[in-house]
């Protein structure tokens, strides 16, 4: 019997691999704008056209300053209209002070550092969340965000080189993934527009976000939370992924330390504010009943999966076996890389077949999954490979066909190959079309309700703080702005 099914689970993601935007610190609530949009002065970063070849895509955007800060919101602001005077922060010394919040300065260097970290966070989210890409593309269409001819050329050249060393290899890559060069290039450019839009949003909301974070940090420090934040930093510093973060952020260790501690202080203060938030079951049941018609599911399966990692393509942060071998042994020739990669893939396949034999032979699937899976999250959380309920219409057709004859409790008698490796599946349960139960959806409803209440609570707290904490632009920054002909003399909190 053939013990292998091949199914494609991922589209080519070359462009995601070519960009390293970023971040590592969760900074708390975002703001819509820092002002009431009177007397605006704009700050901008270097154009994307200047940076696209350097694996980043930073587009000019604005941070407006004027009379008063607004409440925070969960969504980033839309790109501001063009045609306003800009102050390019890249042209200002990092020591330039922008504003003072409760006696503490926010400098250009702080802004640039935070921008880098926020871009890193956006990049990580982009690589793992296809819905975010679609949302960003809608924003790009709405605000006419386009790539220049130079940006397009640099991005396409980079994406092509990422997948192949020469035109012949690139054609082989296209054939393997069953896409045309036109389709591949269109995907790259769409991703480029999404990244460019994400940078516009990150930059535009950054300064007001930093003001809000400073208010949260100061409150947390006054409440004696600094020791706990430092403890969290020490824990992160000892993780194996920390050095990757240091390398990606390109920040001196002292600055990264400062940012992580501030991020933790802000989160601790938000947690403190959120402790009083309660959501009753009756409230959740009411929401469920009101939205029940939107909570239907089609025919679906509850499955468990064991992953034997053997990536054949670079997908976001996941590097292919070939790329891993190349990084570990730079002196290997292309022929040697091909041979070694083939051997590694065959070894992974044999490992998957052995695991398949164990679970088919009666060993507990969840126990074997916890011992052997290369799915890092499932292994860390000891989920037993449980994937939850999955609608058949959301599954790869080849996999649906392979699973269609199985009953609840049975293991698929073949391994499934994808771009990330080999998978072993077990069908735990099968349901006909119907309604998602209240019990199943309750955790999601509760999380959403608490998030909404938390946002309202934090917004209210920030607005109260802004009535008592002095927030003002520095004379130095006001002078720079006034030299451009834009008046920004009104303090931020008036």
C-alpha positions in Angstrom: 0.0 0.0 0.0 1.2 3.5 -0.8 1.8 5.2 2.6 2.1 8.7 1.3 -0.2 11.4 0.0 1.2 14.6 -1.3 -0.9 17.8 -0.9 0.0 21.4 -1.2 -0.9 23.3 2.0 0.9 26.6 1.2 1.2 29.0 -1.7 4.7 30.3 -2.5 5.6 32.8 0.1 8.9 34.2 -1.3 8.2 37.8 -0.6 7.6 37.2 3.1 11.0 35.6 3.2 12.7 38.6 1.6 11.4 41.2 4.1 12.4 41.5 7.7 10.2 44.2 9.2 9.3 43.4 12.6 9.0 43.4 16.5 9.2 41.9 19.8 7.5 44.1 22.3 3.7 44.4 22.8 3.2 48.1 23.5 -0.3 48.4 24.7 -3.3 50.2 23.1 -2.8 52.1 19.8 -4.2 55.6 19.2 -6.1 57.0 16.3 -4.2 60.3 16.3 -2.2 62.5 18.6 -4.2 65.6 17.8 -7.5 67.1 16.8 -5.8 67.7 13.4 -5.4 71.4 13.7 -2.0 72.9 13.3 -0.4 69.6 12.2 3.3 68.9 11.8 4.3 65.7 10.2 7.3 63.4 10.8 8.4 60.9 8.2 10.8 58.2 7.7 12.9 57.4 4.6 11.1 56.5 1.4 10.5 52.9 0.5 12.2 53.4 -2.8 15.4 54.0 -0.9 15.0 50.9 1.3 13.3 48.2 -0.7 16.6 46.7 -1.7 17.6 46.5 2.0 14.8 44.0 2.9 12.5 46.7 4.3 9.7 48.8 3.0 9.4 52.0 4.9 7.1 54.6 3.3 6.7 58.3 4.2 3.9 58.7 6.7 2.8 61.3 9.3 2.5 61.8 13.0 0.4 64.8 13.6 0.9 67.0 16.6 -1.4 69.7 18.0 -3.9 70.5 20.7 -4.9 67.3 22.5 -4.5 63.6 22.5 -7.4 61.3 21.9 -8.5 58.1 23.4 -6.8 55.0 22.3 -8.3 52.5 19.8 -7.5 49.0 18.8 -7.1 49.9 15.1 -4.2 51.8 13.6 -4.9 55.1 11.8 -5.4 55.4 8.1 -2.5 57.0 6.2 -2.8 60.8 6.2 -3.4 62.7 3.0 -0.4 63.9 1.1 0.7 67.5 0.6 1.6 68.5 4.2 4.9 69.7 5.4 7.1 66.9 6.7 9.9 66.8 9.2 12.1 63.8 8.3 13.1 62.1 11.5 16.0 60.4 9.8 17.6 63.9 9.3 17.3 64.7 13.0 19.8 63.7 15.6 18.6 60.9 17.9 19.1 63.2 20.9 16.5 65.6 19.6 13.6 65.8 22.1 10.1 65.6 20.6 7.9 65.9 23.7 7.8 65.6 27.5 5.3 63.3 29.2 5.1 63.8 33.0 8.6 65.0 33.1 10.1 62.3 30.9 11.4 63.0 27.4 10.5 61.2 24.2 13.4 61.6 21.8 13.9 61.0 18.1 16.1 58.0 19.1 13.3 56.5 21.1 10.9 56.9 18.1 13.4 55.3 15.7 14.0 52.4 18.1 10.3 51.8 18.6 9.6 52.0 14.9 12.1 49.2 14.3 10.5 47.0 16.9 7.0 47.7 15.8 7.9 46.9 12.2 9.4 43.6 13.4 6.1 42.8 15.2 4.1 43.6 12.1 6.4 41.4 10.0 5.9 38.4 12.3 2.1 38.9 12.3 2.1 39.3 8.5 3.9 36.0 8.0 1.5 34.0 10.1 -1.8 35.7 9.5 -3.2 35.7 6.0 -6.2 37.7 7.1 -3.9 40.6 8.0 -2.6 40.7 4.5 -6.1 41.0 3.1 -6.9 43.8 5.5 -3.8 45.7 4.6 -4.5 45.3 0.9 -7.9 46.8 1.5 -6.3 49.8 3.2 -3.8 50.1 0.3 -6.7 50.3 -2.2 -8.6 52.7 0.0 -5.7 55.1 0.3 -4.1 54.5 -3.1 -0.9 53.1 -1.7 1.3 52.0 -4.7 4.8 50.8 -5.3 7.1 52.9 -7.4 8.7 51.3 -10.5 12.0 51.2 -8.6 10.4 49.5 -5.6 8.7 46.9 -7.9 12.0 46.1 -9.6 13.9 45.7 -6.4 11.2 43.5 -4.8 10.9 41.2 -7.8 14.7 40.8 -8.2 15.0 40.0 -4.5 12.1 37.5 -4.6 13.4 35.7 -7.7 16.9 35.4 -6.2 15.4 34.1 -2.9 14.0 31.1 -4.7 16.7 30.3 -7.3 20.2 31.2 -8.2 19.6 31.4 -11.9 16.7 31.6 -14.5 16.7 27.8 -15.1 16.3 27.1 -11.4 13.6 29.7 -11.1 11.6 28.0 -13.9 11.9 24.7 -12.1 10.6 26.4 -8.9 7.6 27.8 -10.7 6.9 24.4 -12.3 7.1 22.6 -8.9 4.7 25.1 -7.3 2.4 25.0 -10.4 2.4 28.8 -10.8 3.3 31.0 -13.7 5.9 33.8 -13.4 3.1 36.3 -13.9 1.2 34.9 -11.0 4.3 34.7 -8.8 5.3 38.3 -9.6 1.7 39.5 -8.9 1.8 37.8 -5.5 5.1 39.4 -4.7 3.9 42.9 -5.6 0.7 42.5 -3.6 2.7 41.5 -0.6 4.9 44.5 -1.2 1.9 46.8 -1.2 0.7 45.2 2.0 4.0 45.7 3.7 4.3 49.3 2.5 0.8 50.0 3.9 1.7 48.3 7.2 4.6 50.7 7.6 2.4 53.7 6.9 0.1 52.6 9.7 2.9 51.7 12.1 4.6 55.1 11.7 1.5 57.1 11.8 0.3 55.7 15.1 3.7 55.4 16.7 4.2 58.7 18.5 0.7 58.8 20.2 1.2 55.2 21.1 4.6 56.1 22.8 2.8 58.9 24.7 0.2 56.4 26.0 2.8 53.8 26.8 4.8 56.4 28.8 1.7 57.1 30.9 1.2 53.4 31.6 4.9 52.9 32.4 5.0 55.8 34.8 1.9 54.5 36.7 3.3 51.0 36.9 6.6 52.3 38.3 4.8 54.3 40.9 2.9 51.1 41.8 6.2 49.3 42.4 6.0 47.0 39.4 9.6 47.6 38.1 11.0 44.5 39.9 8.4 42.3 38.3 9.1 43.7 34.8 12.9 43.2 35.3 12.2 39.6 36.3 10.3 39.0 33.1 13.2 40.4 31.1 15.6 38.0 32.9 13.3 35.1 31.9 13.2 36.2 28.3 17.0 36.7 28.2 17.5 33.1 29.0 15.3 31.7 26.2 17.0 30.3 23.2 15.1 32.7 20.8 16.3 35.8 22.6 19.5 36.0 20.6 17.4 35.8 17.4 15.5 38.8 18.7 18.7 40.7 19.5 20.0 40.0 16.0 16.7 41.0 14.3 16.2 44.2 16.3 19.8 45.3 15.7 19.6 47.2 19.0 22.3 47.5 21.6 21.5 45.1 24.5 21.0 48.1 26.9 18.4 49.6 24.6 16.6 46.3 24.0 16.6 45.7 27.7 15.0 49.1 28.2 12.3 48.5 25.6 11.4 45.1 26.9 11.1 46.4 30.5 8.9 49.3 29.4 6.7 47.0 27.4 6.3 44.7 30.4 5.5 47.7 32.7 2.8 48.9 30.3 1.3 45.4 30.1 1.4 45.1 33.9 -0.5 48.3 34.3 -3.1 47.3 31.7 -3.5 44.0 33.6 -4.0 45.9 36.8 -6.7 48.0 35.2 -8.4 44.9 33.7 -8.6 42.9 36.9 -12.0 44.4 37.8 -13.5 43.4 34.4 -16.2 40.7 34.7 -18.4 39.1 32.1 -21.5 37.1 33.2 -22.6 33.9 31.5 -26.0 35.4 30.9 -24.5 38.3 29.0 -22.5 35.8 26.9 -25.5 33.7 26.3 -27.4 36.7 25.1 -24.7 37.6 22.6 -24.7 33.9 21.5 -28.5 33.9 20.9 -28.4 37.2 19.0 -25.7 35.9 16.7 -26.6 32.3 16.4 -27.5 32.5 12.7 -23.9 33.6 12.1 -22.5 30.6 14.1 -23.3 27.8 11.6 -20.8 25.2 10.5 -20.7 22.9 7.6 -19.8 19.3 7.7 -16.7 19.1 9.8 -14.1 17.0 11.5 -12.2 17.2 14.7 -8.7 16.0 14.0 -5.3 15.5 15.6 -2.0 15.8 13.8 1.6 14.9 14.2 4.1 16.9 12.2 7.5 15.6 11.1 9.3 18.8 10.0 10.9 18.7 6.6 10.3 22.1 4.9 11.0 22.2 1.2 10.5 26.0 0.9 11.3 29.1 2.9 8.0 30.2 4.5 8.2 33.2 6.7 10.5 32.3 9.7 10.6 28.7 8.6 13.7 27.9 6.6 13.8 25.0 4.1 16.1 22.0 4.8 18.3 23.2 1.9 18.5 26.7 3.4 19.4 25.3 6.8 22.1 23.1 5.3 23.5 26.0 3.3 23.7 28.2 6.4 25.4 25.5 8.4 27.8 24.5 5.6 28.4 27.5 3.3 31.1 25.6 1.4 28.7 22.9 0.0 28.2 23.0 -3.7 24.7 23.1 -5.2 25.0 19.4 -6.1 26.1 18.5 -2.6 23.2 20.6 -1.2 20.7 18.7 -3.4 22.1 15.3 -2.4 22.2 16.2 1.3 18.7 17.7 1.2 17.3 14.6 -0.5 18.9 12.4 2.2 17.4 14.6 5.0 13.9 14.5 3.4 14.1 10.7 3.0 15.1 10.4 6.7 12.2 12.6 7.7 9.9 10.4 5.6 11.1 7.3 7.3 10.7 8.8 10.7 7.0 9.7 9.8 6.4 6.2 8.6 7.7 4.8 11.9 5.5 7.1 13.9 2.5 6.1 11.6 3.3 2.5 12.4 3.2 3.2 16.2 -0.2 4.9 16.2 -1.7 2.4 13.7 -0.4 -0.3 16.0 -2.5 1.0 18.9 -0.3 3.4 20.8 -2.1 6.4 22.2 -2.1 9.1 19.5 -2.0 12.1 21.9 0.9 10.6 23.8 2.9 9.9 20.7 2.1 13.4 19.4 3.4 15.0 22.5 6.6 13.0 22.3 7.3 13.3 18.6 5.6 16.2 16.9 7.7 19.1 15.5 4.8 21.5 15.8 6.4 23.7 18.5 3.2 25.2 19.9 1.5 21.8 20.1 4.5 20.2 21.8 4.9 23.1 24.3 1.3 23.0 25.3 1.0 19.2 25.3 -2.2 19.4 23.1 -1.8 15.8 21.8 -1.9 17.3 18.3 -5.5 18.3 18.7 -6.5 20.7 15.8 -10.1 21.3 17.0 -13.0 21.3 14.6 -12.2 22.0 11.0 -14.9 22.6 8.3 -14.3 20.3 5.3 -14.7 23.3 3.0 -11.6 24.9 4.6 -9.5 21.8 4.1 -7.3 21.0 1.2 -9.4 18.9 -1.3 -6.8 16.1 -1.5 -6.8 15.7 2.3 -10.6 15.7 2.5 -10.7 12.9 -0.1 -8.1 10.9 1.8 -10.0 11.3 5.1 -13.5 10.8 3.7 -13.6 7.0 4.3 -12.5 7.2 7.9 -14.7 6.9 11.0 -14.3 8.7 14.3 -11.3 7.3 16.1 -9.4 6.0 13.0 -5.9 7.1 11.9 -5.3 7.9 8.2 -3.2 4.9 7.0 -0.9 7.2 4.9 1.5 10.0 5.7 0.6 13.4 4.1 3.4 15.5 2.5 3.3 19.3 2.4 5.9 22.1 2.1 6.5 21.9 5.8 7.1 18.2 6.1 5.1 15.0 6.7 1.9 14.8 8.7 0.0 11.9 10.4 -3.7 12.5 11.0 -6.3 11.0 13.3 -10.1 11.7 13.0 -11.5 12.2 16.5 -15.1 13.0 15.6 -17.3 14.0 12.6 -20.3 16.3 12.6 -23.0 17.1 10.0 -23.8 20.8 9.3 -25.3 22.6 12.2 -24.8 25.3 14.8 -21.6 25.8 16.8 -22.6 25.1 20.5 -22.5 27.8 23.2 -20.0 25.7 25.2 -17.6 25.6 22.2 -17.8 29.3 21.3 -18.1 30.6 24.9 -14.3 31.1 25.4 -14.1 33.2 22.2 -17.2 35.3 23.2 -15.8 35.8 26.7 -12.4 36.9 25.3 -14.0 39.3 22.9 -16.3 40.8 25.5 -13.4 41.3 28.0 -11.2 42.8 25.2 -13.9 45.4 24.5 -14.4 46.2 28.2 -10.6 46.4 28.7 -10.2 48.8 25.8 -12.9 51.1 27.2 -11.4 50.9 30.7 -7.8 51.7 29.5 -9.1 54.5 27.2 -10.9 56.0 30.1 -7.9 55.8 32.3 -5.6 57.3 29.7 -8.0 60.2 29.2 -8.1 60.8 32.9 -4.3 60.8 33.1 -4.1 63.3 30.3 -6.2 65.7 32.4 -3.6 65.7 35.1 -0.2 64.7 33.6 1.6 67.5 31.7 2.2 66.5 28.1 3.9 69.1 25.8 6.1 69.5 22.8 9.6 70.6 23.6 10.7 74.1 22.6 13.4 72.4 20.4 10.8 70.5 18.4 8.4 73.4 18.2 11.3 75.5 16.8 12.0 72.9 14.1 8.4 72.7 13.2 8.0 76.5 13.1 11.0 76.7 10.8 9.0 74.8 8.3 6.2 77.3 8.5 3.9 75.1 10.5 2.8 76.3 13.9 2.6 73.7 16.7 2.9 75.9 19.8 -0.2 74.5 21.4 0.7 71.8 24.0 -0.5 68.3 23.4 -2.9 68.1 26.3 -4.7 71.5 25.9 
